[in-house]
Amino acid sequence: MENQYFNEALQNFVQDFAYGGAIRHLVDLGYDTDRIIKEYHYPLSRDTIDKIVKEHLKEKNKKNIS
């Protein structure tokens, strides 16, 4: 069970390192999940891309409120 948790955490880290910055940059330019999927062929699931988009927008909103 611990090995599975570690592997999942490692996979998430690698995906974020490889694609997270680019996706967050596209969100800052006004892209949504659908447009990112349509125009860029990242080897990530829709759920993974959508999670990165939503988390980034949530963080941006927190910073704007502060």
C-alpha positions, -999 to 999 in steps of 0.1 A, spaced: 0 0 0 28 24 9 45 17 -24 13 25 -43 10 58 -25 46 67 -33 42 58 -69 11 79 -72 28 109 -56 59 104 -78 37 103 -109 19 135 -98 52 153 -92 66 142 -126 34 153 -144 34 187 -127 71 192 -133 67 183 -170 34 200 -179 21 219 -149 39 252 -156 28 252 -192 -8 245 -183 -8 272 -157 7 296 -182 -20 288 -207 -47 294 -180 -31 328 -173 -35 335 -211 -73 327 -208 -73 291 -219 -97 266 -204 -95 228 -201 -112 222 -234 -90 246 -253 -58 232 -238 -69 197 -247 -79 207 -282 -48 227 -291 -21 208 -272 -18 171 -271 -4 166 -236 -2 129 -226 -24 136 -196 -59 126 -188 -87 152 -190 -91 149 -153 -55 156 -146 -55 187 -168 -88 199 -153 -74 194 -118 -43 216 -126 -65 243 -142 -89 244 -112 -62 244 -86 -44 272 -104 -75 293 -107 -83 287 -70 -48 298 -60 -51 329 -82 -84 338 -66 -68 334 -31 -40 358 -41 -64 383 -55 -85 383 -24 -55 389 0 
